[in-house]
Amino acid sequence: MRYTTSTLLVLSLLSATPCVAKPTGDGWYRNLGEAQRVARDTGRPMFIVFRCET
């Protein structure tokens, strides 16, 4: 049950990402799909930060 809940939580967070494709001036991507593509193309690892802005 716990594994199913965790999986659903991760999938819901992934589907809620904003649709901004370019990195900001600080080099962070706001779109997970674009960041995955760049990481795959460059061979670099990803560092993912989940946070809530108000």
N, C-alpha and C positions, 0 to 999 in steps of 0.2 A: 504493500500500500504506500509506503513512504517513497519508494522509487517512482511509482506512478505519479504521485503528487509533485515530486521534484521535477520530473520530466515535463509535466504540464506547466509548471511555473516557468521553467526555462523557455519552453516554446512560446508561451504567452509574452514573455519579455522580448524575445527575438522578433516577434511579429509587431511589436509596438515601437520599433525603432523609427526615428524620423527619416525623411527622404532627402537628406543632404549628402551629396556624394563627395564633395571636395573637402580636404582637410582644412582645418582652421589655421590661422597664422601660427599657432603653437604646435602644429603637426598632428593633432588628434583628429580622428575620423568620427563623425557622428552617425554614420551608416555602417552597420555590421557587415552587410554583404560586400560593400566596396572595400572595407578594411580587410576582409577575408581574401578578396581577390588580390589586393596589393601584397598582402603577406605571402600568399601562395606564389605570386609572380616573382617576388624578391627573395623568397626563402627565409624571411624573417619571422620570428615568433610574434604572437599577438599578446597584448596586455589589455584586458577588458576591465573597465570600471563601471559599475552600476551605481547610479546615484539619483537622487530626486532633487530637482530644483524647484523652488517655489517663487 
